[in-house]
Amino acid sequence: MSADFDLNDIKRRMAGAVSSLKSDLAGLRTGRASASLVEPVQVDAYGASMPITQLATISVPEPRLISVQVWDRGMVSAVEKAIRESDLGLNPQTEGQVIRLRIPEMTEQRRKELVKVAHKYAEEARIAVRHVRRDGLDQLKKLEKDGTIGQDDEKRQADLVQKATDEHVSEIDGVLAAKEKEIMQV
């Protein structure tokens, strides 16, 4: 087998599309509180923009409540302001160094909108996996054309690339189904 074709690299790139989807979906707000909701928030602190996780401990004491324990008393208002200005639509309530974020109930319409967004993310991930498949198959065809590998080898490797594609697409479908169930759960 030629050193120019690496099936593991193809699989790694496909897995990258799946993990990217998982992180995109984690950021979608469902009716449930999750620390991953506020983790992307950037706070203007100490003259720089810092992730909220470097200034506070985030916990989820109740299903509809996120608690942000700010370490430095002087940073409480900056953290609160960053949360308020983020596009999360959450209303922070501050008590001392603890900021509480209540997650409101979601309307049926909002749930359906989120499901659409989740489907869009999943489709983007499927497209990314298919692009990787196309790259792999093009590589194989070129190697066969150059005489580096035989037709049988090309066919066998192409089947492995297709199998990896199918596995990753079905993983994407599974991740999407789980997220959709989570979003629609009342």
FITI-19737 format. One record per residue: residue in three letters; y negated, x negated, z of N, C-alpha, C, O, CB in turn. Coordinates in Angstrom, 2 decimals. Glycine has a CB too. Layout:
N
PT residu  nnorth   neast     nup canorth  caeast    caup  cnorth   ceast     cup  onorth   oeast     oup cbnorth  cbeast    cbup
PT    ALA       Y       X       Z       Y       X       Z       Y       X       Z       Y       X       Z       Y       X       Z
...
END
This chain:
186
PT residu  nnorth   neast     nup canorth  caeast    caup  cnorth   ceast     cup  onorth   oeast     oup cbnorth  cbeast    cbup
PT    MET    1.19   -0.85    0.00    0.00    0.00    0.00   -1.24   -0.88    0.00   -1.28   -1.92    0.66   -0.01    0.96    1.23
PT    SER   -2.22   -0.47   -0.72   -3.45   -1.25   -0.87   -4.29   -1.24    0.41   -4.31   -0.26    1.15   -4.27   -0.71   -2.03
PT    ALA   -4.98   -2.34    0.64   -5.86   -2.44    1.80   -7.15   -1.65    1.57   -7.92   -1.42    2.50   -6.18   -3.92    2.11
PT    ASP   -7.39   -1.24    0.30   -8.61   -0.50   -0.03   -8.59    0.94    0.46   -9.63    1.58    0.55   -8.84   -0.53   -1.53
PT    PHE   -7.40    1.46    0.77   -7.31    2.85    1.21   -6.85    2.92    2.65   -5.79    2.39    3.00   -6.36    3.64    0.30
PT    ASP   -7.65    3.57    3.50   -7.32    3.66    4.92   -7.29    5.12    5.35   -8.34    5.73    5.55   -8.32    2.85    5.77
PT    LEU   -6.09    5.67    5.49   -5.93    7.06    5.89   -6.51    7.31    7.28   -7.08    8.37    7.55   -4.44    7.46    5.86
PT    ASN   -6.37    6.33    8.18   -6.90    6.49    9.53   -8.42    6.62    9.53   -8.99    7.35   10.35   -6.49    5.31   10.41
PT    ASP   -9.07    5.91    8.60  -10.53    6.02    8.48  -10.90    7.43    8.03  -11.85    8.02    8.54  -11.08    4.97    7.47
PT    ILE  -10.13    7.97    7.09  -10.36    9.34    6.60  -10.21   10.33    7.77  -11.05   11.21    7.97   -9.36    9.70    5.43
PT    LYS   -9.12   10.16    8.53   -8.88   11.06    9.67   -9.99   10.92   10.71  -10.43   11.92   11.30   -7.52   10.76   10.32
PT    ARG  -10.45    9.70   10.94  -11.51    9.46   11.92  -12.80   10.16   11.49  -13.50   10.76   12.31  -11.75    7.94   12.10
PT    ARG  -13.12   10.07   10.20  -14.33   10.72    9.69  -14.22   12.24    9.78  -15.20   12.92   10.07  -14.60   10.30    8.24
PT    MET  -13.02   12.78    9.53  -12.80   14.23    9.66  -12.95   14.65   11.12  -13.55   15.68   11.42  -11.40   14.63    9.12
PT    ALA  -12.39   13.85   12.02  -12.49   14.15   13.46  -13.96   14.11   13.91  -14.36   14.84   14.81  -11.64   13.15   14.29
PT    GLY  -14.74   13.25   13.28  -16.17   13.17   13.58  -16.88   14.48   13.26  -17.76   14.92   14.00  -16.81   12.03   12.79
PT    ALA  -16.48   15.11   12.15  -17.07   16.41   11.78  -16.72   17.46   12.82  -17.54   18.30   13.17  -16.59   16.85   10.38
PT    VAL  -15.47   17.41   13.32  -15.03   18.38   14.33  -15.79   18.16   15.64  -16.23   19.13   16.26  -13.50   18.26   14.57
PT    SER  -15.94   16.90   16.07  -16.63   16.66   17.35  -18.12   17.00   17.23  -18.74   17.44   18.20  -16.46   15.19   17.79
PT    SER  -18.69   16.80   16.05  -20.08   17.19   15.83  -20.22   18.71   15.97  -21.19   19.20   16.55  -20.57   16.72   14.43
PT    LEU  -19.26   19.45   15.43  -19.26   20.91   15.55  -19.18   21.31   17.03  -19.90   22.20   17.48  -18.07   21.53   14.76
PT    LYS  -18.29   20.64   17.76  -18.12   20.98   19.19  -19.43   20.79   19.95  -19.78   21.62   20.78  -17.01   20.12   19.83
PT    SER  -20.15   19.71   19.66  -21.41   19.49   20.39  -22.47   20.49   19.94  -23.28   20.94   20.75  -21.91   18.05   20.18
PT    ASP  -22.48   20.85   18.64  -23.42   21.88   18.17  -23.15   23.21   18.88  -24.07   23.88   19.34  -23.31   22.06   16.63
PT    LEU  -21.87   23.58   18.97  -21.51   24.86   19.60  -21.79   24.85   21.10  -22.13   25.88   21.67  -20.04   25.17   19.34
PT    ALA  -21.64   23.69   21.74  -21.90   23.60   23.18  -23.35   23.94   23.49  -23.66   24.47   24.56  -21.55   22.19   23.71
PT    GLY  -24.23   23.62   22.55  -25.66   23.90   22.75  -26.03   25.35   22.53  -27.14   25.75   22.87  -26.47   23.04   21.84
PT    LEU  -25.13   26.16   21.96  -25.43   27.58   21.74  -25.38   28.31   23.07  -24.41   28.19   23.83  -24.43   28.21   20.73
PT    ARG  -26.42   29.04   23.34  -26.48   29.71   24.63  -25.65   30.99   24.61  -25.89   31.89   23.81  -27.92   30.03   25.00
PT    THR  -24.68   31.06   25.48  -23.92   32.29   25.63  -24.44   32.94   26.91  -25.40   32.45   27.50  -22.35   32.01   25.70
PT    GLY  -23.84   34.00   27.33  -24.30   34.67   28.53  -23.91   33.91   29.79  -24.22   34.34   30.91  -23.75   36.08   28.59
PT    ARG  -23.24   32.79   29.60  -22.75   31.99   30.72  -23.61   30.77   30.96  -24.12   30.17   30.01  -21.32   31.56   30.48
PT    ALA  -23.77   30.42   32.20  -24.52   29.21   32.53  -23.64   27.99   32.24  -22.44   28.00   32.51  -24.98   29.22   34.03
PT    SER  -24.26   26.96   31.67  -23.54   25.73   31.39  -24.53   24.57   31.47  -25.65   24.67   30.97  -22.85   25.79   29.99
PT    ALA  -24.11   23.48   32.09  -25.00   22.32   32.23  -25.40   21.79   30.85  -26.50   21.24   30.69  -24.31   21.21   33.05
PT    SER  -24.52   21.94   29.86  -24.82   21.41   28.52  -26.01   22.12   27.88  -26.57   21.62   26.90  -23.59   21.55   27.62
PT    LEU  -26.39   23.27   28.42  -27.57   23.98   27.89  -28.85   23.19   28.06  -29.66   23.09   27.14  -27.72   25.33   28.56
PT    VAL  -29.02   22.61   29.26  -30.28   21.92   29.55  -30.21   20.41   29.31  -31.24   19.73   29.36  -30.68   22.18   30.97
PT    GLU  -29.02   19.87   29.07  -28.90   18.42   28.87  -29.76   17.87   27.74  -30.27   16.75   27.87  -27.46   18.07   28.60
PT    PRO  -29.96   18.61   26.62  -30.81   18.03   25.55  -32.31   18.00   25.89  -33.09   17.37   25.17  -30.62   18.82   24.27
PT    VAL  -32.73   18.66   26.97  -34.16   18.74   27.31  -34.71   17.34   27.62  -34.13   16.58   28.40  -34.38   19.68   28.53
PT    GLN  -35.84   17.02   26.99  -36.52   15.74   27.21  -37.74   15.99   28.10  -38.49   16.95   27.90  -36.95   15.08   25.84
PT    VAL  -37.92   15.12   29.10  -39.01   15.27   30.06  -39.98   14.09   29.91  -39.55   12.94   29.79  -38.47   15.36   31.51
PT    ASP  -41.29   14.39   29.90  -42.29   13.32   29.90  -42.41   12.80   31.33  -43.01   13.44   32.19  -43.70   13.81   29.35
PT    ALA  -41.81   11.63   31.56  -41.78   11.09   32.92  -42.01    9.59   32.89  -41.51    8.89   32.01  -40.44   11.41   33.61
PT    TYR  -42.78    9.11   33.85  -43.04    7.67   33.97  -43.52    7.06   32.64  -43.15    5.94   32.29  -41.77    6.94   34.44
PT    GLY  -44.35    7.81   31.91  -44.92    7.30   30.67  -43.97    7.26   29.48  -44.28    6.63   28.47  -45.45    5.95   30.90
PT    ALA  -42.83    7.93   29.59  -41.88    7.95   28.47  -41.19    9.31   28.41  -41.24   10.08   29.37  -40.83    6.80   28.59
PT    SER  -40.55    9.58   27.30  -39.77   10.81   27.16  -38.33   10.49   27.57  -37.68    9.65   26.95  -39.84   11.38   25.70
PT    MET  -37.85   11.16   28.63  -36.52   10.84   29.16  -35.64   12.09   29.17  -36.14   13.20   29.33  -36.64   10.27   30.59
PT    PRO  -34.33   11.90   29.00  -33.43   13.04   29.12  -33.45   13.57   30.56  -33.56   12.79   31.51  -31.98   12.65   28.70
PT    ILE  -33.34   14.86   30.71  -33.39   15.49   32.04  -32.29   14.94   32.95  -32.46   14.90   34.17  -33.24   17.03   31.91
PT    THR  -31.17   14.51   32.35  -30.05   13.99   33.15  -30.38   12.68   33.86  -29.68   12.28   34.78  -28.83   13.78   32.25
PT    GLN  -31.48   12.00   33.43  -31.88   10.76   34.10  -32.86   11.02   35.24  -33.27   10.09   35.94  -32.50    9.80   33.09
PT    LEU  -33.23   12.30   35.43  -34.20   12.63   36.46  -33.66   13.62   37.49  -34.27   13.83   38.54  -35.43   13.19   35.84
PT    ALA  -32.51   14.24   37.17  -32.02   15.31   38.03  -30.52   15.48   37.90  -29.90   15.04   36.93  -32.72   16.62   37.70
PT    THR  -29.95   16.15   38.91  -28.54   16.52   38.86  -28.47   17.98   38.44  -29.15   18.83   39.01  -27.83   16.29   40.25
PT    ILE  -27.66   18.25   37.43  -27.55   19.63   36.93  -26.20   20.19   37.38  -25.16   19.56   37.20  -27.68   19.68   35.36
PT    SER  -26.24   21.37   37.97  -24.98   22.00   38.39  -25.02   23.49   38.07  -26.07   24.05   37.79  -24.73   21.78   39.90
PT    VAL  -23.85   24.11   38.13  -23.73   25.53   37.84  -23.06   26.20   39.05  -21.84   26.35   39.09  -22.91   25.79   36.51
PT    PRO  -23.88   26.60   40.05  -23.30   27.19   41.26  -22.73   28.60   41.06  -21.82   29.02   41.78  -24.34   27.23   42.33
PT    GLU  -23.27   29.33   40.08  -22.80   30.69   39.77  -22.69   30.83   38.26  -23.31   30.06   37.52  -23.76   31.78   40.37
PT    PRO  -21.91   31.82   37.77  -21.74   31.99   36.32  -23.04   32.19   35.55  -23.12   31.83   34.37  -20.85   33.15   36.06
PT    ARG  -24.06   32.76   36.18  -25.33   33.00   35.49  -26.49   32.18   36.05  -27.65   32.57   35.90  -25.67   34.47   35.57
PT    LEU  -26.19   31.06   36.69  -27.24   30.26   37.31  -27.02   28.77   37.07  -25.93   28.24   37.28  -27.32   30.55   38.81
PT    ILE  -28.10   28.11   36.62  -28.07   26.65   36.50  -29.03   26.11   37.56  -30.15   26.60   37.70  -28.47   26.15   35.03
PT    SER  -28.57   25.12   38.30  -29.41   24.51   39.33  -29.74   23.08   38.90  -28.86   22.30   38.55  -28.69   24.53   40.73
PT    VAL  -31.03   22.76   38.92  -31.49   21.42   38.54  -32.10   20.78   39.78  -33.19   21.17   40.21  -32.53   21.48   37.34
PT    GLN  -31.41   19.80   40.36  -31.88   19.12   41.58  -32.63   17.86   41.14  -32.02   16.86   40.75  -30.67   18.76   42.54
PT    VAL  -33.96   17.91   41.21  -34.79   16.78   40.77  -34.81   15.73   41.89  -35.04   16.07   43.06  -36.25   17.25   40.42
PT    TRP  -34.56   14.46   41.53  -34.46   13.40   42.54  -35.81   13.00   43.11  -35.95   12.78   44.31  -33.79   12.19   41.96
PT    ASP  -36.82   12.90   42.23  -38.14   12.44   42.65  -39.07   13.66   42.77  -39.33   14.36   41.80  -38.73   11.40   41.64
PT    ARG  -39.56   13.89   43.99  -40.43   15.05   44.26  -41.61   15.12   43.28  -42.04   16.21   42.89  -40.95   15.00   45.71
PT    GLY  -42.14   13.97   42.91  -43.29   13.92   42.01  -42.98   14.34   40.57  -43.90   14.55   39.78  -43.85   12.55   42.01
PT    MET  -41.71   14.45   40.24  -41.31   14.79   38.87  -40.93   16.26   38.70  -40.65   16.71   37.59  -40.15   13.92   38.45
PT    VAL  -40.93   17.02   39.81  -40.49   18.42   39.75  -41.28   19.21   38.72  -40.70   19.92   37.90  -40.63   19.08   41.13
PT    SER  -42.63   19.09   38.76  -43.44   19.90   37.83  -43.23   19.45   36.38  -43.28   20.28   35.47  -44.93   19.80   38.21
PT    ALA  -43.01   18.16   36.14  -42.78   17.67   34.78  -41.45   18.21   34.23  -41.37   18.59   33.06  -42.77   16.12   34.75
PT    VAL  -40.43   18.24   35.08  -39.12   18.77   34.66  -39.24   20.27   34.39  -38.72   20.78   33.39  -38.04   18.50   35.76
PT    GLU  -39.92   20.97   35.30  -40.11   22.43   35.14  -40.85   22.72   33.82  -40.48   23.64   33.09  -40.90   23.02   36.35
PT    LYS  -41.90   21.94   33.54  -42.70   22.12   32.32  -41.83   21.89   31.07  -41.92   22.63   30.10  -43.92   21.16   32.33
PT    ALA  -41.01   20.85   31.12  -40.14   20.53   29.97  -39.16   21.67   29.70  -38.92   22.03   28.55  -39.36   19.20   30.22
PT    ILE  -38.59   22.24   30.76  -37.65   23.36   30.60  -38.38   24.58   30.03  -37.89   25.24   29.12  -36.98   23.73   31.97
PT    ARG  -39.57   24.85   30.58  -40.36   25.99   30.12  -40.71   25.85   28.64  -40.69   26.83   27.89  -41.64   26.14   30.96
PT    GLU  -41.05   24.62   28.21  -41.48   24.39   26.83  -40.32   24.20   25.86  -40.53   24.23   24.64  -42.38   23.17   26.77
PT    SER  -39.10   24.01   26.37  -37.96   23.89   25.47  -37.72   25.27   24.86  -38.21   26.27   25.38  -36.67   23.37   26.23
PT    ASP  -36.97   25.33   23.77  -36.78   26.62   23.13  -35.57   27.37   23.70  -34.94   28.17   23.00  -36.61   26.44   21.62
PT    LEU  -35.25   27.12   24.97  -34.09   27.77   25.58  -34.40   29.19   26.03  -33.49   29.99   26.24  -33.60   26.95   26.76
PT    GLY  -35.69   29.51   26.18  -36.06   30.85   26.63  -35.67   31.11   28.08  -35.43   32.25   28.46  -35.41   31.88   25.75
PT    LEU  -35.62   30.05   28.89  -35.27   30.21   30.30  -36.53   30.12   31.15  -37.47   29.40   30.81  -34.23   29.13   30.75
PT    ASN  -36.54   30.87   32.25  -37.70   30.91   33.12  -37.38   30.18   34.43  -36.70   30.73   35.30  -38.13   32.37   33.39
PT    PRO  -37.86   28.94   34.59  -37.52   28.17   35.80  -38.19   28.73   37.06  -39.36   29.13   37.03  -37.92   26.72   35.61
PT    GLN  -37.44   28.75   38.16  -37.99   29.12   39.46  -37.77   27.94   40.39  -36.64   27.51   40.62  -37.33   30.43   40.03
PT    THR  -38.87   27.41   40.92  -38.80   26.18   41.71  -38.89   26.47   43.21  -39.73   27.24   43.67  -39.92   25.23   41.31
PT    GLU  -37.97   25.82   43.94  -38.02   25.86   45.40  -37.85   24.42   45.87  -36.74   23.89   45.85  -36.90   26.82   46.02
PT    GLY  -38.94   23.79   46.27  -38.88   22.40   46.69  -38.52   21.51   45.50  -39.22   21.50   44.49  -37.87   22.20   47.85
PT    GLN  -37.40   20.77   45.63  -36.98   19.88   44.54  -35.88   20.50   43.69  -35.31   19.84   42.81  -36.50   18.56   45.11
PT    VAL  -35.58   21.78   43.94  -34.53   22.46   43.18  -35.16   23.47   42.23  -35.96   24.31   42.63  -33.53   23.16   44.13
PT    ILE  -34.79   23.37   40.95  -35.25   24.33   39.95  -34.06   25.20   39.59  -33.01   24.70   39.19  -35.86   23.62   38.67
PT    ARG  -34.23   26.52   39.74  -33.14   27.45   39.41  -33.43   28.13   38.07  -34.55   28.56   37.81  -32.96   28.51   40.54
PT    LEU  -32.40   28.21   37.25  -32.54   28.87   35.95  -31.53   30.00   35.87  -30.32   29.76   35.80  -32.33   27.85   34.77
PT    ARG  -32.01   31.23   35.88  -31.14   32.39   35.73  -30.89   32.63   34.25  -31.83   32.61   33.45  -31.77   33.66   36.41
PT    ILE  -29.64   32.84   33.89  -29.30   33.12   32.49  -29.28   34.63   32.33  -28.46   35.31   32.94  -27.90   32.48   32.09
PT    PRO  -30.19   35.17   31.49  -30.24   36.62   31.34  -29.02   37.15   30.58  -28.37   36.43   29.83  -31.52   37.03   30.63
PT    GLU  -28.73   38.44   30.80  -27.67   39.11   30.03  -28.08   39.09   28.56  -29.27   39.19   28.24  -27.43   40.60   30.54
PT    MET  -27.11   38.96   27.69  -27.44   38.96   26.26  -27.21   40.34   25.68  -26.26   41.03   26.05  -26.61   37.91   25.50
PT    THR  -28.08   40.72   24.75  -27.91   42.00   24.07  -26.82   41.84   23.02  -26.48   40.72   22.62  -29.25   42.49   23.42
PT    GLU  -26.27   42.95   22.60  -25.23   42.95   21.56  -25.77   42.28   20.29  -25.07   41.50   19.63  -24.76   44.40   21.24
PT    GLN  -27.02   42.60   19.95  -27.63   42.03   18.74  -27.73   40.50   18.85  -27.44   39.79   17.89  -29.04   42.65   18.50
PT    ARG  -28.15   40.02   20.01  -28.28   38.57   20.22  -26.92   37.89   20.11  -26.80   36.81   19.55  -28.93   38.27   21.60
PT    ARG  -25.89   38.54   20.66  -24.53   37.99   20.56  -24.13   37.84   19.10  -23.59   36.81   18.70  -23.53   38.90   21.30
PT    LYS  -24.39   38.89   18.30  -24.02   38.86   16.87  -24.77   37.76   16.13  -24.21   37.09   15.26  -24.30   40.23   16.21
PT    GLU  -26.06   37.57   16.49  -26.85   36.49   15.87  -26.22   35.14   16.19  -26.09   34.28   15.32  -28.33   36.53   16.37
PT    LEU  -25.82   34.96   17.46  -25.21   33.69   17.88  -23.89   33.45   17.16  -23.57   32.32   16.79  -24.99   33.68   19.39
PT    VAL  -23.11   34.53   16.96  -21.84   34.39   16.24  -22.11   33.92   14.81  -21.38   33.08   14.28  -21.06   35.74   16.24
PT    LYS  -23.17   34.46   14.19  -23.53   34.03   12.83  -23.88   32.55   12.80  -23.48   31.81   11.90  -24.72   34.87   12.30
PT    VAL  -24.65   32.13   13.80  -25.04   30.71   13.89  -23.79   29.84   14.06  -23.66   28.79   13.44  -26.04   30.48   15.07
PT    ALA  -22.87   30.30   14.92  -21.62   29.56   15.14  -20.83   29.45   13.84  -20.27   28.39   13.53  -20.75   30.25   16.24
PT    HIS  -20.78   30.53   13.07  -20.07   30.51   11.78  -20.72   29.52   10.82  -20.04   28.83   10.07  -20.06   31.93   11.15
PT    LYS  -22.06   29.46   10.85  -22.78   28.53    9.97  -22.42   27.08   10.34  -22.15   26.26    9.46  -24.33   28.75   10.07
PT    TYR  -22.42   26.78   11.65  -22.04   25.44   12.11  -20.62   25.10   11.66  -20.35   23.99   11.21  -22.16   25.35   13.64
PT    ALA  -19.71   26.07   11.81  -18.31   25.84   11.45  -18.19   25.58    9.94  -17.42   24.70    9.53  -17.43   27.04   11.86
PT    GLU  -18.92   26.33    9.14  -18.87   26.13    7.69  -19.39   24.74    7.32  -18.84   24.08    6.44  -19.68   27.22    6.96
PT    GLU  -20.45   24.30    8.00  -20.98   22.96    7.74  -19.93   21.91    8.08  -19.78   20.92    7.36  -22.28   22.71    8.57
PT    ALA  -19.19   22.12    9.16  -18.14   21.18    9.55  -17.01   21.18    8.52  -16.49   20.12    8.18  -17.59   21.53   10.95
PT    ARG  -16.62   22.38    8.04  -15.57   22.46    7.00  -16.00   21.70    5.74  -15.22   20.98    5.13  -15.25   23.94    6.65
PT    ILE  -17.27   21.89    5.37  -17.80   21.22    4.17  -17.75   19.71    4.37  -17.38   18.97    3.45  -19.26   21.68    3.88
PT    ALA  -18.11   19.24    5.57  -18.08   17.80    5.86  -16.65   17.27    5.72  -16.44   16.20    5.15  -18.63   17.51    7.28
PT    VAL  -15.67   18.02    6.24  -14.27   17.60    6.15  -13.84   17.54    4.68  -13.15   16.61    4.27  -13.35   18.57    6.95
PT    ARG  -14.26   18.54    3.90  -13.90   18.54    2.47  -14.54   17.39    1.72  -13.94   16.84    0.79  -14.31   19.87    1.82
PT    HIS  -15.74   17.01    2.11  -16.40   15.85    1.48  -15.59   14.58    1.74  -15.40   13.75    0.85  -17.85   15.67    2.00
PT    VAL  -15.11   14.45    2.98  -14.30   13.29    3.34  -13.01   13.30    2.50  -12.57   12.27    2.00  -13.97   13.28    4.87
PT    ARG  -12.40   14.50    2.36  -11.18   14.63    1.55  -11.47   14.17    0.11  -10.70   13.39   -0.46  -10.65   16.10    1.55
PT    ARG  -12.57   14.65   -0.45  -12.91   14.29   -1.83  -13.09   12.77   -1.96  -12.61   12.18   -2.93  -14.19   15.01   -2.27
PT    ASP  -13.77   12.15   -1.00  -13.94   10.70   -1.03  -12.58   10.00   -1.04  -12.35    9.08   -1.82  -14.77   10.22    0.19
PT    GLY  -11.68   10.46   -0.16  -10.34    9.86   -0.08   -9.56   10.01   -1.37   -8.94    9.05   -1.84   -9.56   10.49    1.06
PT    LEU   -9.60   11.21   -1.96   -8.86   11.45   -3.20   -9.46   10.64   -4.36   -8.73   10.12   -5.20   -8.87   12.95   -3.55
PT    ASP  -10.79   10.53   -4.38  -11.44    9.71   -5.42  -11.02    8.25   -5.30  -10.76    7.58   -6.30  -12.98    9.83   -5.32
PT    GLN  -10.95    7.78   -4.06  -10.51    6.40   -3.80   -9.09    6.19   -4.35   -8.81    5.21   -5.04  -10.55    6.09   -2.26
PT    LEU   -8.23    7.14   -4.04   -6.83    7.04   -4.48   -6.72    7.04   -6.01   -5.99    6.23   -6.59   -6.00    8.20   -3.91
PT    LYS   -7.45    7.94   -6.66   -7.42    8.03   -8.13   -7.89    6.71   -8.75   -7.32    6.24   -9.73   -8.31    9.19   -8.62
PT    LYS   -8.94    6.13   -8.16   -9.47    4.86   -8.67   -8.41    3.76   -8.51   -8.19    2.97   -9.43  -10.79    4.47   -7.91
PT    LEU   -7.77    3.72   -7.33   -6.74    2.70   -7.10   -5.58    2.86   -8.09   -5.04    1.87   -8.59   -6.22    2.78   -5.65
PT    GLU   -5.22    4.11   -8.37   -4.13    4.34   -9.33   -4.56    3.91  -10.73   -3.80    3.27  -11.45   -3.70    5.84   -9.33
PT    LYS   -5.80    4.26  -11.10   -6.32    3.93  -12.42   -6.38    2.41  -12.62   -6.11    1.89  -13.70   -7.72    4.55  -12.62
PT    ASP   -6.76    1.71  -11.54   -6.84    0.25  -11.61   -5.47   -0.41  -11.59   -5.34   -1.61  -11.79   -7.67   -0.28  -10.45
PT    GLY   -4.44    0.39  -11.34   -3.09   -0.15  -11.29   -2.74   -0.79   -9.95   -1.71   -1.45   -9.82   -2.90   -1.17  -12.38
PT    THR   -3.59   -0.59   -8.94   -3.34   -1.16   -7.62   -2.18   -0.45   -6.93   -1.38   -1.07   -6.23   -4.60   -1.08   -6.75
PT    ILE   -2.11    0.87   -7.14   -0.99    1.64   -6.58   -0.35    2.46   -7.69   -0.97    2.76   -8.71   -1.47    2.58   -5.42
PT    GLY    0.92    2.82   -7.48    1.62    3.62   -8.47    1.30    5.09   -8.32    0.68    5.51   -7.35    3.12    3.41   -8.37
PT    GLN    1.75    5.87   -9.31    1.48    7.31   -9.30    2.14    7.98   -8.09    1.56    8.87   -7.48    1.98    7.95  -10.60
PT    ASP    3.35    7.53   -7.75    4.06    8.13   -6.61    3.31    7.89   -5.31    3.15    8.79   -4.48    5.49    7.57   -6.51
PT    ASP    2.84    6.63   -5.14    2.06    6.29   -3.94    0.79    7.14   -3.87    0.43    7.66   -2.82    1.69    4.78   -3.94
PT    GLU    0.12    7.26   -5.02   -1.12    8.05   -5.07   -0.85    9.48   -4.64   -1.60   10.06   -3.85   -1.74    8.02   -6.50
PT    LYS    0.24   10.05   -5.17    0.59   11.44   -4.86    0.93   11.60   -3.38    0.50   12.55   -2.73    1.79   11.90   -5.73
PT    ARG    1.72   10.65   -2.85    2.12   10.72   -1.44    0.89   10.63   -0.52    0.75   11.41    0.42    3.14    9.58   -1.11
PT    GLN    0.00    9.67   -0.81   -1.21    9.51    0.00   -2.14   10.72   -0.14   -2.75   11.15    0.84   -1.96    8.23   -0.42
PT    ALA   -2.23   11.27   -1.36   -3.06   12.46   -1.58   -2.55   13.63   -0.75   -3.34   14.40   -0.20   -3.09   12.84   -3.09
PT    ASP   -1.23   13.75   -0.65   -0.63   14.81    0.17   -0.99   14.61    1.65   -1.27   15.58    2.36    0.91   14.84   -0.01
PT    LEU   -0.99   13.35    2.11   -1.35   13.05    3.50   -2.83   13.38    3.77   -3.18   13.87    4.84   -1.08   11.57    3.81
PT    VAL   -3.68   13.09    2.78   -5.11   13.40    2.91   -5.28   14.92    3.01   -6.05   15.42    3.84   -5.93   12.83    1.70
PT    GLN   -4.55   15.66    2.16   -4.64   17.13    2.18   -4.13   17.68    3.52   -4.70   18.62    4.07   -3.83   17.74    1.01
PT    LYS   -3.06   17.08    4.02   -2.49   17.52    5.30   -3.52   17.30    6.42   -3.71   18.18    7.27   -1.15   16.75    5.61
PT    ALA   -4.17   16.14    6.42   -5.20   15.84    7.43   -6.36   16.84    7.30   -6.90   17.31    8.30   -5.72   14.39    7.27
PT    THR   -6.73   17.17    6.04   -7.80   18.14    5.81   -7.42   19.49    6.41   -8.22   20.11    7.12   -8.08   18.29    4.30
PT    ASP   -6.21   19.95    6.12   -5.74   21.25    6.63   -5.75   21.28    8.16   -6.16   22.26    8.76   -4.33   21.56    6.10
PT    GLU   -5.28   20.18    8.77   -5.24   20.10   10.24   -6.65   20.21   10.82   -6.88   20.95   11.79   -4.58   18.79   10.69
PT    HIS   -7.59   19.48   10.24   -8.95   19.49   10.78   -9.65   20.82   10.53  -10.40   21.29   11.39   -9.77   18.35   10.16
PT    VAL   -9.42   21.44    9.37  -10.02   22.75    9.10   -9.46   23.79   10.06  -10.20   24.65   10.55   -9.78   23.18    7.64
PT    SER   -8.15   23.73   10.35   -7.60   24.71   11.28   -8.10   24.45   12.70   -8.25   25.38   13.49   -6.06   24.69   11.24
PT    GLU   -8.36   23.18   13.04   -8.96   22.88   14.35  -10.37   23.47   14.43  -10.76   24.03   15.46   -9.00   21.33   14.61
PT    ILE  -11.12   23.35   13.34  -12.47   23.92   13.28  -12.39   25.44   13.49  -13.18   26.01   14.25  -13.16   23.60   11.92
PT    ASP  -11.43   26.08   12.81  -11.27   27.54   12.94  -10.94   27.92   14.38  -11.43   28.93   14.89  -10.17   28.04   12.00
PT    GLY  -10.11   27.11   15.04   -9.74   27.37   16.42  -10.93   27.24   17.36  -11.12   28.06   18.26   -8.63   26.44   16.86
PT    VAL  -11.72   26.18   17.16  -12.91   25.95   17.98  -13.89   27.11   17.80  -14.47   27.61   18.77  -13.59   24.59   17.61
PT    LEU  -14.06   27.55   16.55  -14.96   28.66   16.25  -14.48   29.95   16.92  -15.28   30.67   17.52  -15.08   28.87   14.74
PT    ALA  -13.19   30.23   16.82  -12.64   31.46   17.40  -12.86   31.48   18.92  -13.21   32.52   19.49  -11.12   31.59   17.08
PT    ALA  -12.66   30.34   19.57  -12.85   30.26   21.02  -14.33   30.50   21.37  -14.63   31.22   22.32  -12.39   28.88   21.56
PT    LYS  -15.24   29.89   20.61  -16.67   30.06   20.88  -17.09   31.51   20.64  -17.89   32.07   21.39  -17.51   29.11   20.00
PT    GLU  -16.56   32.11   19.57  -16.90   33.50   19.25  -16.45   34.43   20.39  -17.17   35.34   20.79  -16.24   33.94   17.89
PT    LYS  -15.27   34.16   20.91  -14.75   34.96   22.02  -15.65   34.80   23.25  -15.95   35.77   23.94  -13.28   34.55   22.37
PT    GLU  -16.09   33.57   23.50  -16.96   33.28   24.64  -18.30   34.00   24.48  -18.83   34.56   25.44  -17.17   31.75   24.78
PT    ILE  -18.85   33.99   23.26  -20.15   34.63   23.00  -20.05   36.15   23.18  -20.93   36.76   23.78  -20.65   34.30   21.57
PT    MET  -18.99   36.74   22.67  -18.85   38.20   22.68  -18.41   38.75   24.04  -18.44   39.96   24.26  -17.87   38.63   21.62
PT    GLN  -17.99   37.87   24.94  -17.52   38.29   26.26  -18.69   38.87   27.06  -19.72   38.21   27.23  -16.87   37.11   27.01
PT    VAL  -18.53   40.08   27.54  -19.62   40.72   28.30  -19.38   40.54   29.79  -20.18   41.00   30.60  -19.73   42.23   27.95
END
